[in-house]
């Protein structure tokens, strides 16, 4: 990976998140209030960040990935 690739990586991650958020949440719901949008968006974000497997984590959920890293760090 080149230094330029490292700089682009966070941007690509945000683009992926934003696209999925738009496709799976915003395009699916018709929000009647700002509060409703906040509640539904937060529920979607938590599911995305906490329970879904991610390719960047070798198809582990973020929680599983963190647990694996803690175990690796404890061994070292």
N, C-alpha and C positions, 0 to 999 in steps of 0.2 A: 504494500500500500504506500503510495507516495504522500508527501505532505499535502499536496492539493486534494487528494482523495480524502484525507482526514478532515480537511476543512469543509468539504461538501457533505460528508456523512451526516452531521446533525441536520442540515437543511433537508436532505433526502428523507430523514426520519420524520421531520415535521410535515413534509409534503404528504407522506404516506398516512400519518395520523389525520391530517386535515381532510384528505380525500375519503378516508374511511368514515370519519365523523360526518362529513356531508352526506355520503351515500347511505350510511346505516342509521343516522339519527335525524339530521336536518331534513332530508328528503322524505322521510317516513312520517314525520309528525307535523301537525298543524297546531302551533302553539297559540293559545288564546290570551295568555298573559306572559309578562316577563318572568314572573315567579315560576310558572309552569315550565317555561323554557329552561330556567336555571336548574330546576329539580330533575327534569328528564335528561338534560345535558350532563349534569353531575353523575347521575346513575350510569349513563353510558360511559363516561370517562373512567369511572371507578372500575367498571367491568373490563374495559379495554386495558387499563393499567395494572389491574390486580388479579384478574382471573383468566384472561385469555393467554394461550400459548403464543410466544413470539418467535419468529424465525431467528432474530438476533440473539435469542437465548437458547438456541438449538431446540426449538419447539417446547421449551419449558415455560411455565407461567412465571411471571416476575417473582412471585413468592418462592417457587421451587428453585429458581435460578439463584436468588439471594441465599437460600438455605444451603445449596450446593457450594456456593462461594464461601460462606461462613465455615462449612466443614473443611474445605480445602485450606483456608487460612488457619484454622485451628491445628491442622496437621503440620503446618510449616513453622 
